Amino acid sequence: MTGSLRVVTVAGSDPTGGAGLQADIKTFAALGAHGLSVTTALTVQTTVAVETVVLVEPDLIARQLRAVLSDIGADAIKVGMLGSAEGVEAVAEVLEEVPAVPMVLDPVLASSDGTPLLSPAGVAALGRRLVPRATVLTPNWPEAAVLLGTPVADDAQADVAAQRLGGLTSGAIVLTGGHGEGGVVRNRLLAEGRLTYVDADRLKGRFHGTGCALSSALAVGLARGAGVVEALEDAVRFVSKAMASAKRFGPGASILDL
């Protein structure tokens, strides 16, 4: 039985259960929160690749989100895949009605196999409408490169990117380190103008849903009232443990043990 914390995920459905809504809900439950979900897209995907994406109508996305917020409410919101500029606008309009609720924005721009999941117009809308609203923004290196329009390919560029991302929002930045190299995954946290590192051991293998799980765990931490540093440290430990016991059910990426 989950606790009294209420955390909403706004994301796409992943039928493998490894990422998207399914990974978010599992993360919420594992950390003692009640999960609510708003579906933005239906996908046909395997552990190897995304085959098909069907976007939910923007009005239906907004109606889902407004319904759960007005009925049950939320202590935090995690926003993931939105798929289109219209989807971004729909979510942004509803979030304007709950400005005090912390929001973690995981800017899902493409799948791990490279399939685009947000149009260029959607990226522009995300930067204009939701990035400034985010309590915490959690891009990986390729996502940061798209948001900034500059390469992020090594540690030095990642340090600069984290600082530049901080100019896009009044919230905190977590530039995740999974795309780096070496034995350490370096997550860069920019909060109140200060850049700090939250490191984890790099594990061998391909994993599905690490970004979803990290941003969802962060949302639970914020829902509890934790500061962003504590919330990130707890989230990194949670994801590292889930990766260490991940299962390889299919021929592709391993699925986290959430």
Secondary structure, DSSP 8 states (H G I E B T S, - for coil): ---SEEEEEEEEE-TTSSSHHHHHHHHHHHTTEEEEEEEEEEEEE-SS-EEEEEE--HHHHHHHHHHHHHHT--SEEEE----SHHHHHHHHHHHTT-TTS-EEE----B-TT--B-S-HHHHHHIIIIITTT-SEE---HHHHHHHHTS---SHHHHHHHHHHHGGG-SSEEEE--TTS-SSEEEEEEEETTEEEEEEEE--SS-EESHHHHHHHHHHHHHHHT--HHHHHHHHHHHHHHHHHT-B--SSSSEE---
